């Protein structure tokens, strides 16, 4: 048996007036997802335990079978692991976004864009290197990642700070959302100092001249220390691989002992290499038992508040990724199962994550069911099965039992 998990990040949503009260999943033309829903077991799963922020870190830990209440320590250390950074037990990692702030009114600075217009990795590296040269020290270092996503390491740092993700405050005045708690003043000062360093940087002057948003500040959040996860193989006796453009999910995969597959052209955005992701997933299944295929684009479209982009991403995933897998998998493997689900909702009208349950479907090519239903949030209202603890879904997928 081969096992395939497909995670269109943030695909679940709320009804949208412009779509006649339908969600993007309900509106989109997604015949392959609908096929899985009509021929598989469809259910409801809560990936975000009560009391946890609805992040992709918590949700993807759950999907991979790890109880966040036991294993979650923060988002940034997972990304740091993926970037090959070495943390001691005392080191604290922070996610460091390059963001666009509206600086037109110095007394009322507003978070304009959590991603600085999805800045290129090449431009971002120049800016993060500049930040590191100016703000780095023996205890603080900044490391460039992909696009707007970077890492700051604080040796012997403090976790006891409340930091708000920048994608939660788009369009809001930042003074109300600055870090608070023990040692928060230090982190706040780093953010404010970065503005003076970046606002007139040549990279940003060029971006402005091209009509692009400048990356005129950093934003620090998602802090934590490196967790320790039991190996996926030890839990399930399956050799596995993970495909993602996002350091967060790659970091979870590394800690779980999964083989990380880097697909050329995988960007974590609407222009990602969908076909390559599907092909690499099928190819690696020739050598392993299990593949986790994570696709970030719907989540990014949700954060942008763009329902048209979200629909496009869902239709591309359906046609290019799932269509290819459904066409090729029967030719390559006698038996296979597919688990399809979002990790969490990212409603377009909110531009951020929410903690509600999401729909899932488990399709077994040897035990296809016959029902007429669409893959959408409607499954939550009439599920074949309910799973309240998201980390138990993996058991159900592999064994058929919760």
C-alpha positions in Angstrom: 0.0 0.0 0.0 1.2 3.5 -0.9 0.0 6.5 1.1 -0.4 10.1 -0.3 -1.4 13.1 1.8 -2.3 16.2 -0.1 -2.6 19.5 1.9 -3.8 22.6 0.1 -2.9 24.9 2.9 -5.7 27.2 4.1 -8.2 26.0 1.5 -11.2 26.1 3.8 -13.0 29.4 4.0 -16.2 31.3 4.8 -19.1 32.1 2.4 -18.3 35.0 0.2 -20.9 37.5 -1.0 -19.3 38.0 -4.4 -19.6 34.2 -4.9 -23.3 34.1 -4.2 -22.7 33.0 -0.6 -20.5 30.2 -1.6 -16.9 29.5 -0.4 -14.0 29.2 -2.9 -14.1 25.4 -2.5 -17.8 25.4 -3.3 -17.4 27.8 -6.2 -14.3 26.3 -7.8 -14.3 23.8 -10.6 -12.5 20.9 -8.8 -13.8 17.7 -10.3 -10.8 15.6 -9.0 -11.3 16.7 -5.4 -15.0 16.0 -5.9 -14.2 12.5 -7.2 -12.2 11.8 -4.1 -15.1 13.0 -1.9 -17.7 11.0 -3.8 -15.6 7.8 -3.8 -14.0 8.0 -0.3 -14.7 8.4 3.4 -15.4 12.1 4.1 -15.1 13.6 7.5 -14.5 16.5 9.9 -11.2 17.0 11.7 -10.1 19.6 14.3 -6.4 20.2 13.7 -6.1 23.1 16.1 -6.5 22.0 19.7 -8.5 24.4 21.9 -6.3 27.1 23.3 -3.8 27.0 20.5 -3.3 29.7 17.9 -4.5 28.5 14.5 -1.1 28.3 12.8 0.1 26.0 10.0 2.8 24.8 12.5 0.2 23.4 14.9 -2.0 22.1 12.2 0.7 20.3 10.2 2.0 18.7 13.3 -1.5 17.4 13.9 -1.9 16.0 10.4 1.4 14.2 10.6 0.3 12.5 13.8 2.0 14.6 16.5 -0.1 16.0 19.3 0.7 19.7 19.5 -0.1 19.7 23.2 3.0 17.5 23.7 5.3 18.5 20.9 4.7 22.1 19.9 7.3 24.7 21.0 6.9 27.4 18.4 6.9 28.0 14.6 10.4 29.6 14.1 12.5 26.6 15.5 10.8 24.4 12.9 11.8 26.7 10.1 15.3 27.1 11.6 15.8 23.3 11.4 14.8 23.3 7.7 17.3 26.0 7.0 20.1 23.9 8.6 20.6 26.2 11.6 21.9 24.7 14.8 20.2 25.7 18.0 21.4 24.9 21.5 18.9 24.1 24.2 19.0 27.8 25.4 18.7 29.4 21.9 15.4 30.9 20.8 14.5 31.2 17.2 12.1 34.0 15.9 10.4 34.1 12.5 11.6 37.3 10.8 9.2 38.6 8.2 10.2 41.3 5.8 7.1 43.5 5.7 5.7 46.7 4.2 4.7 49.3 6.7 2.8 52.4 5.7 5.1 55.1 7.1 3.2 58.1 5.8 2.0 59.0 9.3 4.8 58.3 11.8 2.3 58.5 14.7 0.0 55.8 13.1 2.2 53.3 11.3 0.1 50.6 9.6 0.9 47.0 8.5 0.4 47.2 4.8 1.7 43.8 3.6 3.1 40.9 5.7 5.1 39.7 2.7 6.5 42.9 1.2 4.8 42.1 -2.0 6.2 38.5 -2.0 9.7 40.0 -2.3 12.1 37.8 -4.2 14.6 35.7 -2.3 17.5 37.4 -4.0 16.4 40.9 -2.9 15.5 39.6 0.5 18.9 38.2 1.1 20.5 41.6 0.5 18.2 43.2 3.0 18.6 40.5 5.7 22.4 40.6 5.3 22.2 44.4 5.8 20.0 43.9 8.9 22.4 41.3 10.3 25.5 43.6 9.7 23.8 46.5 11.5 21.7 44.8 14.2 23.5 41.4 14.6 25.9 40.7 17.5 27.4 37.8 19.4 23.9 37.0 20.8 21.8 37.9 17.8 22.0 36.8 14.2 19.7 37.1 11.2 19.5 34.4 8.5 18.0 34.8 5.1 15.4 32.3 4.0 12.9 32.3 1.1 11.0 35.3 -0.1 9.7 37.2 3.0 10.4 34.4 5.4 13.6 34.6 7.5 15.0 33.6 10.9 16.5 35.5 13.8 18.4 33.4 16.4 18.8 34.8 20.0 21.4 33.0 22.0 20.2 32.4 25.6 17.1 34.4 24.6 13.7 34.7 26.1 10.5 32.9 25.0 8.3 34.8 27.4 7.1 37.3 24.9 3.8 37.7 23.2 4.3 38.4 19.5 1.5 38.8 16.9 1.9 37.3 13.4 2.0 40.1 10.8 -0.6 38.4 8.6 -3.1 38.9 11.5 -2.8 42.7 11.5 -2.9 43.6 7.8 -4.4 47.1 7.6 -4.0 47.7 11.3 -1.9 50.2 13.3 1.2 48.3 14.6 1.5 50.2 17.9 -1.4 48.1 19.3 0.3 44.8 18.3 3.9 45.3 19.3 5.6 42.6 21.4 4.7 42.5 25.1 6.0 40.6 28.1 9.4 39.9 29.6 12.3 41.3 27.4 9.7 42.5 24.8 11.3 45.9 24.8 14.5 44.4 23.2 12.5 42.8 20.3 10.4 45.9 19.8 13.6 48.0 19.5 14.9 45.6 16.8 11.8 46.1 14.8 11.9 49.9 15.1 15.6 50.1 14.3 15.1 48.0 11.2 12.8 50.7 9.7 15.6 53.3 9.7 18.0 50.7 8.1 15.6 49.5 5.4 13.3 52.4 4.4 15.8 54.1 2.1 17.9 51.0 1.1 18.7 50.9 -2.6 16.8 47.6 -3.0 13.7 49.3 -1.8 14.2 52.4 -3.8 14.4 50.2 -6.9 11.3 48.3 -5.9 9.3 51.5 -5.4 10.5 52.8 -8.8 9.1 49.5 -10.3 5.7 50.0 -8.6 6.5 47.2 -6.0 6.0 47.4 -2.3 9.2 48.1 -0.3 10.4 45.7 2.5 10.9 48.6 4.9 10.8 46.7 8.2 11.3 43.3 9.8 8.6 41.8 12.1 9.6 39.2 14.7 7.2 36.5 15.9 6.7 32.8 16.2 9.5 32.3 18.7 10.5 29.0 20.4 13.1 26.4 21.1 13.7 23.3 19.0 11.3 20.4 19.8 12.1 16.7 19.8 9.8 14.5 17.7 9.7 10.7 17.6 10.5 9.4 14.2 7.5 8.9 11.8 8.9 5.5 11.0 9.0 4.4 14.6 5.3 5.5 15.0 3.9 4.0 11.8 6.6 1.6 10.3 6.4 3.5 7.0 9.3 5.1 5.2 8.2 8.6 4.2 9.0 11.8 2.3 7.7 15.3 2.4 7.4 17.9 -0.4 6.8 21.6 0.4 8.1 25.0 -0.6 7.8 26.2 3.0 10.5 25.9 5.6 7.9 25.3 8.3 6.6 22.0 7.0 10.1 21.0 5.8 11.3 21.5 9.4 8.6 19.2 10.8 9.5 16.7 8.2 13.2 16.8 9.1 12.4 16.4 12.8 10.1 13.5 12.0 12.9 11.7 10.0 11.1 12.1 6.6 13.1 12.5 3.4 12.7 16.1 2.2 12.2 16.5 -1.6 13.0 19.9 -3.0 11.1 20.5 -6.3 12.6 23.1 -8.7 10.3 26.0 -9.2 8.3 25.4 -6.0 7.8 28.9 -4.7 5.0 28.7 -2.0 3.0 31.1 -4.2 0.4 31.0 -7.0 3.2 30.5 -9.6 4.6 27.4 -8.0 5.5 24.3 -10.0 2.4 22.3 -9.5 3.2 19.7 -12.1 6.7 19.2 -10.7 5.3 18.6 -7.2 2.9 15.9 -8.5 5.7 14.2 -10.5 8.2 14.2 -7.7 5.6 12.8 -5.3 4.8 9.9 -7.7 8.5 9.3 -8.3 9.5 9.2 -4.6 6.6 6.7 -3.9 8.5 4.2 -6.0 11.1 4.2 -3.2 9.0 5.0 0.0 5.7 4.1 1.4 4.3 7.5 2.2 4.5 11.1 0.8 3.3 14.3 2.3 2.5 16.9 -0.4 2.0 20.4 1.0 0.9 23.3 -1.3 1.0 26.8 0.1 -0.8 28.8 -2.6 -4.4 28.8 -1.2 -3.2 30.1 2.1 -1.2 32.9 0.6 -4.2 33.9 -1.5 -6.4 33.9 1.6 -3.9 36.2 3.4 -4.0 38.5 0.4 -7.8 38.7 0.7 -8.1 37.7 -3.0 -10.9 35.1 -3.6 -10.1 35.0 -7.3 -6.5 34.0 -6.7 -7.7 31.4 -4.1 -10.1 29.9 -6.6 -7.4 29.8 -9.2 -5.0 28.1 -6.8 -7.6 25.4 -6.0 -8.4 24.8 -9.6 -4.7 24.5 -10.5 -4.1 22.0 -7.6 -7.1 20.0 -8.7 -6.3 19.9 -12.4 -2.5 19.7 -12.3 -1.7 18.0 -9.0 -4.6 15.8 -8.1 -5.5 15.1 -11.7 -2.0 13.9 -12.5 -1.9 11.7 -9.4 -5.2 10.1 -10.1 -4.1 9.4 -13.7 -0.7 8.1 -12.9 -1.0 6.3 -9.5 -3.1 3.4 -10.8 -0.5 2.7 -13.5 2.4 2.6 -11.0 0.9 1.2 -7.8 -1.5 -1.7 -7.2 -2.9 -0.2 -4.0 -2.8 3.4 -2.8 -4.7 5.7 -0.4 -5.1 9.4 -0.7 -5.9 11.8 2.2 -6.9 15.2 1.1 -7.5 18.1 3.6 -6.7 21.7 4.4 -4.7 22.2 7.5 -6.9 25.1 8.7 -9.2 27.7 7.2 -7.8 31.0 5.9 -10.9 33.0 5.2 -10.5 35.6 2.5 -12.5 38.2 4.4 -10.4 37.9 7.5 -7.0 37.5 5.8 -5.8 35.2 8.6 -6.1 31.7 10.0 -9.1 30.5 12.0 -9.3 27.4 14.3 -12.5 25.7 13.0 -12.5 22.0 11.9 -11.8 21.3 8.3 -13.2 18.7 5.8 -11.1 15.7 4.9 -11.5 12.7 2.6 -9.7 9.3 2.6 -9.8 7.6 -0.8 -8.8 3.9 -1.2 -8.4 2.8 -4.8 -9.4 -0.7 -3.8 -12.4 0.2 -1.8 -14.1 3.1 -3.6 -17.4 4.2 -2.3 -20.2 5.7 -4.4 -21.7 8.9 -3.1 -22.5 12.2 -4.9 -20.9 15.0 -3.0 -18.5 17.9 -3.5 -15.2 18.4 -1.6 -16.1 21.5 0.5 -16.9 22.8 3.9 -20.4 21.2 3.6 -18.8 17.8 4.6 -18.3 19.2 8.1 -22.1 19.4 8.6 -22.7 15.8 7.5 -19.5 13.8 8.0 -19.0 10.1 7.7 -16.7 10.4 10.7 -15.7 13.1 13.2 -12.1 13.4 14.6 -11.8 15.9 17.3 -8.1 15.4 18.0 -6.4 16.0 14.7 -3.3 14.0 15.5 -5.5 10.9 15.4 -6.4 11.3 11.7 -3.1 9.8 10.7 -4.0 6.6 12.6 -7.3 6.5 10.8 -5.7 7.1 7.4 -3.2 4.3 7.8 -5.1 1.7 9.8 -8.8 2.6 9.2 -9.3 3.0 13.0 -9.1 6.0 15.3 
